[in-house]
């Protein structure tokens, strides 16, 4: 995919997941257009002050009401924005964007987090069969995710 012609959506929890995505700036900064979906929290707002941001509902892990709210948000945002690529390292906010994004024709790239070496994350388990490209950062993670690609550490 030629990112210079692509619109990219980056749904991410704040904190470490957002840091993971920020470290991929050499990749996503090539996109002709991009937008972030994250929590309205100080760390995210500070880091993304010069980026286009859509705020999603927080707390997401194991919170069914906010999962449903974020699913409705994802449907509205994705139908309006029509991104070519969705890239994320999680957490739960990524799930509805990947599922609905795939239905709308977007390519999805999931990057498993750096600090999980030998056990899958909940988000990783849910998105392993959905993502067009599932990236891990440790060789040991290839045992956990059979169809993953190890591209090494992004740190």
SVG drawing of the C-alpha trace seen along z (x, -y; Angstrom):
<svg xmlns="http://www.w3.org/2000/svg" viewBox="-24 -21 38 43">
<polyline fill="none" stroke="black" stroke-width="0.4" points="0.0,0.0 1.3,-3.4 0.9,-5.4 1.5,-8.7 -2.0,-8.1 -3.6,-6.5 -5.8,-7.6 -4.8,-6.0 -6.8,-5.5 -4.8,-4.9 -7.1,-3.7 -5.2,-3.3 -5.5,-3.4 -3.5,-6.1 -0.2,-5.2 2.0,-2.5 -0.2,-1.6 -0.1,-5.2 3.6,-5.3 4.0,-2.2 2.0,-3.9 3.9,-7.1 7.2,-5.2 5.9,-4.2 5.9,-7.8 8.3,-7.1 5.6,-4.9 2.3,-6.7 3.7,-10.1 4.0,-9.1 0.2,-9.0 -1.6,-11.7 -4.1,-11.9 -4.4,-10.3 -6.4,-10.5 -6.2,-9.1 -8.9,-7.6 -7.9,-7.6 -9.0,-8.7 -9.4,-12.3 -6.5,-12.0 -3.6,-14.4 -0.9,-12.1 -2.7,-11.5 -3.8,-15.2 -0.2,-16.3 1.4,-13.9 -1.1,-14.4 -1.5,-18.1 -0.7,-18.7 -2.6,-15.6 -6.3,-15.1 -7.9,-13.3 -11.3,-11.7 -11.9,-10.9 -13.4,-7.5 -15.0,-6.2 -12.8,-5.3 -12.5,-2.8 -12.5,0.0 -11.1,3.2 -13.9,5.6 -16.3,2.7 -19.2,3.8 -21.2,0.5 -18.1,-1.4 -17.3,1.3 -20.8,0.8 -20.4,-3.0 -17.0,-2.6 -18.5,-0.3 -21.2,-2.9 -18.4,-5.5 -16.3,-3.3 -19.2,-2.7 -19.9,-6.4 -16.3,-7.4 -15.3,-4.7 -18.3,-5.2 -17.5,-8.9 -13.7,-8.8 -13.3,-5.6 -9.6,-4.9 -7.5,-2.7 -5.5,-1.4 -6.1,-0.9 -3.1,-0.3 -3.0,0.3 -1.3,2.0 -4.5,2.0 -6.0,2.2 -9.8,2.8 -10.6,-0.4 -8.9,1.2 -11.3,4.1 -14.4,2.4 -12.3,0.3 -10.7,3.5 -13.9,5.5 -15.9,2.8 -13.0,1.5 -12.6,4.9 -16.3,4.9 -15.8,1.5 -12.7,2.6 -9.9,1.2 -6.6,3.1 -5.7,3.7 -2.3,4.0 -2.0,5.0 1.3,4.7 1.5,6.9 2.9,5.0 6.6,5.3 6.1,6.4 4.2,9.7 6.7,12.2 5.2,15.6 1.5,15.1 -1.1,13.4 -2.9,10.3 -6.7,10.3 -6.7,7.8 -4.1,9.9 -6.2,13.0 -9.3,11.2 -7.5,9.5 -5.2,12.3 -7.6,13.7 -8.9,10.3 -5.7,8.3 -4.3,8.5 -0.8,8.2 -0.1,9.3 3.2,8.0 5.2,9.3 8.4,8.0 9.9,11.1 10.7,14.5 9.0,16.2 5.7,14.5 5.7,16.5 4.8,19.6 1.8,17.7 0.6,16.3 1.1,18.8 0.4,16.4 2.4,13.5 5.4,11.8 8.3,10.8 9.7,7.4 11.7,7.0 11.5,4.3 10.1,0.8 11.8,-0.6"/>
</svg>
